[in-house]
Amino acid sequence: MKSSKSLNSAVIGSGIAGLASAIRLASMGVKVIVYEKSSTYGGKLGVWESDGYRFDTGPSLFTMPQYMKELLTIDGLNDVDFDYDQLDILCNYFWEDKTRVSAYSNREKFKEEFRVKLGENPNNIDSFLDDSKAKYQITNHVFLEKSLHKLSTYLRWETLKSMLRIRKVGVFKKMHTENTKQFSNPKSVQFFDRFATYNGSNPYESPSTLNVIPHYEFGIGAFFPKKGMRSIVDALYTKAINMGVQFEFNKVINQITKLGNTYTLNNEGINYDLMVCNMDIATASKGPLKTLIKPQNSHYSPSSSALIFYWGIKKEFKELDLHNIFFSADYQKEFKSIFDNHTIDDDPTVYVQISSKLKKDDAPIKCENWFVMVNAPYVEGQDWDTLISATKENIISKLSRLLYENIQDLIEVEHILTPQLIWDKTGSYKGALYGSSSNNRMSAFLRHPNFSKHHKGLYFCGGSVHPGGGIPLCLLSAKITSDIIHNDFKIC
């Protein structure tokens, strides 16, 4: 048996889970080299700058900062600068009838806002958020922090307790159906249905288990890094370097081969005792790992993607905050357009994130940097040029109508990220942001495991495998993977 200090490992991909995995392996004394096909690290957490505007190009919501804290001090050293602020207003919401609601992080203020603006009984809010917390307490330590594909998980008393309470999680009920029963105002229902989009799913098909998601914001809190979202991976990269992790950029891995108990990349002759794949699992199974793992099974249904416009806006809007939502008038029709018709609805829900609200140097004086996103279908042969043009027109029309301003005249910088570009740049299969969707009550169990059942030393992390997409789950994915490696190689 090799000691950890003589183990060689390769991490394929430097997305947030790849970086976190590299740090965890290095903390065990394993030699780590990270191979990245692009010229920089970070995966979807990129950055784009133009004419005095700076945009974080990927994930825009930061929750569960304790996962970052733990990683950045994993070796006992506090040698990386990473600071963040907690949000008072989680998001501002706008409807076509000119209703406006602010989602406050303070529960009492939030309940009062819903009572005054929507006529919603505060008891309904309390009941829902208490249930969301209960779902979190049942699922987090078992379904999110442990592998669902290891027998040892199911032999724990904690797991048994959770399984006995499984009905309370809402696996057998639809999210939208339960929300309709819970709230009196359809706007309240739409508000909480939206949380299904946090992992690229459809609230009309997804299990009400996804009602756990609001607890992350309302129960634990939402935050924003002082230096922007990109600083999350900047901090992880710095930590990895400090711990001796090596990086090789502009390195495309076309083939991963198993030779006895070791692995080689592109037949270059270097042997690795273990391999951690941070590539999208569907892309990897059709590419470098096609001889080692099977393609995604028939149950695989890609999550939604996104169409994002990065706009430099030459005006400040006091009615907007860091996070803003402009709702579709027909939410069910919008999801039908995305998941059934594989198109973008002509009245899409529009999300606008403005980091310059908190990070003033992200835009010139008296200007704002708008990250404007609509949910989009995964790539399935669409005429994207036509769809992008029509969607841009629809977005501008909606924002102009609800903000009483001609938005088109205010755009002085523009950059566009499409589902096809997401696929091309990040390797996310068909542009799906979260791997597979959760439009199935068994979705959690159908995600690819964090290890190969047939090849010792081959592991997987990232948003396309267990436990799922989004920054917190990607960080948990890295932890689950490293825990399995620790046990498999009996590292002391």
Secondary structure, DSSP 4 states (H G I P E B T S, - for coil): ---GGG-EEEEE--SHHHHHHHHHHHHTT-EEEEE-SSSSS-TT--EEEETTEEEE-S---EE-HHHHHHHHTTTS---S---EEE-SEEEEEE-TTS-EEEEESSHHHHHHHHHHHH---HHHHHHHHHHHHHHHHHHIIIIITS-TT-HHHHTSHHHHHHHHTHHHHTTTSBHHHHHHHH-SSHHHHHHHHGGGGGGT--TTTSBGGGGGHHIIIIII-EEEETT-THHHHHHHHHHHHHTT-EEE-S-----EEEETTEEEETT-S--BSEEEE-S-HHHHHHTTTTTTSPPP-TT--B--EEEEEEEEESS--TT--SEEEE--S-HHHHHHHHHTS-S--SS--EEEE-GGGTSGGGS-TT-EEEEEEEEEPPPSS--HHHHHHHHHHHHHHHHHHHHTS-GGGGEEEEEEE-HHHHHHHH--GGG-TTSB---STTHHHHSBPSB-SSSTTEEE-STTBTT-SSHHHHHHHHHHHHHHHHHHTT--
